[in-house]
């Protein structure tokens, strides 16, 4: 003979099932909130890095501009812009 479950046992089983499902839902929502916070932090970090990259690209453009390079070369190497009389053109003889 199999022991039959009485009403209070069924109530206890349903209550345990409800508690287990509720705990799973709470754990899942907690993990979702943590993931959402991490995602927001990563988005903010990405925006910061994109702004830094744009600033560095702008600084590279400014530093590699002709005016900046001419000033730097004149100060550090003592070179100057050649005048028209300082240009020498060499002609390449035609090949035979």
Sine and cosine of phi, psi and omega as CSV:
sin_phi,cos_phi,sin_psi,cos_psi,sin_omega,cos_omega
0.00,0.00,0.68,-0.73,0.03,-1.00
-1.00,-0.07,0.67,-0.75,0.00,-1.00
-0.94,0.33,0.75,-0.66,0.00,-1.00
-1.00,0.03,0.63,-0.78,0.02,-1.00
-0.99,0.16,0.70,-0.72,0.00,-1.00
-1.00,0.03,0.16,-0.99,-0.06,-1.00
-0.84,0.54,-0.65,0.76,-0.01,-1.00
-0.92,0.38,-0.50,0.87,0.05,-1.00
-0.94,0.35,-0.66,0.75,0.05,-1.00
-0.88,0.47,-0.68,0.74,0.03,-1.00
-0.87,0.49,-0.67,0.74,0.02,-1.00
-0.90,0.43,-0.67,0.74,0.03,-1.00
-0.89,0.46,-0.71,0.70,0.02,-1.00
-0.90,0.43,-0.63,0.78,0.03,-1.00
-0.90,0.44,-0.69,0.72,0.05,-1.00
-0.89,0.45,-0.65,0.76,0.05,-1.00
-0.89,0.45,-0.69,0.73,0.03,-1.00
-0.88,0.47,-0.69,0.72,0.00,-1.00
-0.90,0.44,-0.67,0.75,0.00,-1.00
-0.90,0.43,-0.71,0.71,0.02,-1.00
-0.91,0.42,-0.66,0.75,0.03,-1.00
-0.88,0.47,-0.67,0.74,0.03,-1.00
-0.90,0.44,-0.63,0.77,0.03,-1.00
-0.90,0.43,-0.66,0.75,0.02,-1.00
-0.90,0.43,-0.70,0.71,0.01,-1.00
-0.89,0.45,-0.67,0.74,0.02,-1.00
-0.90,0.44,-0.65,0.76,0.01,-1.00
-0.92,0.40,-0.67,0.74,0.02,-1.00
-0.92,0.40,-0.62,0.78,0.04,-1.00
-0.89,0.46,-0.67,0.74,0.04,-1.00
-0.91,0.42,-0.60,0.80,0.02,-1.00
-0.91,0.40,-0.66,0.75,0.05,-1.00
-0.89,0.45,-0.67,0.74,0.02,-1.00
-0.90,0.44,-0.65,0.76,0.03,-1.00
-0.91,0.41,-0.64,0.77,0.02,-1.00
-0.91,0.42,-0.65,0.76,0.05,-1.00
-0.90,0.44,-0.68,0.73,0.01,-1.00
-0.90,0.44,-0.65,0.76,0.02,-1.00
-0.89,0.45,-0.67,0.74,0.03,-1.00
-0.90,0.44,-0.65,0.76,0.03,-1.00
-0.91,0.42,-0.64,0.77,0.01,-1.00
-0.93,0.38,-0.61,0.79,0.06,-1.00
-0.90,0.44,-0.67,0.74,0.03,-1.00
-0.90,0.44,-0.66,0.75,0.03,-1.00
-0.90,0.44,-0.64,0.77,0.02,-1.00
-0.89,0.46,-0.69,0.72,0.02,-1.00
-0.89,0.46,-0.65,0.76,0.03,-1.00
-0.89,0.45,-0.69,0.72,0.00,-1.00
-0.93,0.38,-0.59,0.80,0.04,-1.00
-0.91,0.40,-0.63,0.78,0.05,-1.00
-0.91,0.42,-0.66,0.75,0.03,-1.00
-0.90,0.44,-0.66,0.75,0.01,-1.00
-0.90,0.45,-0.68,0.73,0.02,-1.00
-0.88,0.47,-0.65,0.76,0.03,-1.00
-0.90,0.44,-0.69,0.72,0.01,-1.00
-0.91,0.41,-0.63,0.77,0.04,-1.00
-0.90,0.44,-0.64,0.77,0.05,-1.00
-0.90,0.44,-0.68,0.73,0.01,-1.00
-0.90,0.43,-0.58,0.81,0.05,-1.00
-0.91,0.42,-0.70,0.72,0.02,-1.00
-0.87,0.49,-0.68,0.73,0.00,-1.00
-0.92,0.40,-0.70,0.71,-0.06,-1.00
-0.94,0.35,-0.46,0.89,0.00,-1.00
-1.00,-0.09,0.13,0.99,0.06,-1.00
-0.95,0.32,0.43,-0.90,-0.06,-1.00
-0.86,0.51,-0.70,0.71,-0.05,-1.00
-0.88,0.47,-0.70,0.72,0.00,-1.00
-0.92,0.40,-0.68,0.73,-0.01,-1.00
-0.91,0.42,-0.65,0.76,0.01,-1.00
-0.89,0.46,-0.72,0.69,0.02,-1.00
-0.87,0.49,-0.68,0.74,-0.03,-1.00
-0.91,0.42,-0.70,0.72,-0.02,-1.00
-0.92,0.39,-0.65,0.76,0.02,-1.00
-0.89,0.45,-0.64,0.77,-0.04,-1.00
-0.97,0.23,-0.69,0.72,-0.12,-0.99
-1.00,0.06,-0.62,0.79,-0.08,-1.00
-0.97,-0.24,-0.18,0.98,0.01,-1.00
0.96,0.27,0.32,0.95,0.03,-1.00
-1.00,0.07,0.24,-0.97,0.01,-1.00
-0.64,-0.77,0.22,-0.98,0.07,-1.00
-0.95,0.31,0.77,-0.64,-0.02,-1.00
-0.95,0.32,0.59,-0.81,0.09,-1.00
-1.00,0.09,0.13,-0.99,-0.04,-1.00
-0.88,0.48,-0.53,0.85,-0.03,-1.00
-0.96,0.28,-0.24,0.97,-0.03,-1.00
-1.00,-0.01,-0.07,1.00,0.03,-1.00
-0.99,0.12,0.70,-0.71,0.08,-1.00
-0.82,-0.57,0.82,-0.58,0.02,-1.00
-0.98,-0.21,0.78,-0.62,0.05,-1.00
-0.97,-0.24,0.71,-0.71,0.02,-1.00
-0.99,-0.16,0.68,-0.73,0.03,-1.00
-1.00,-0.03,0.83,-0.56,-0.01,-1.00
-0.92,0.39,0.57,-0.82,0.00,-1.00
-0.91,0.41,0.57,-0.82,0.01,-1.00
-0.98,0.21,0.52,-0.85,-0.04,-1.00
-0.99,-0.13,0.00,0.00,0.00,0.00
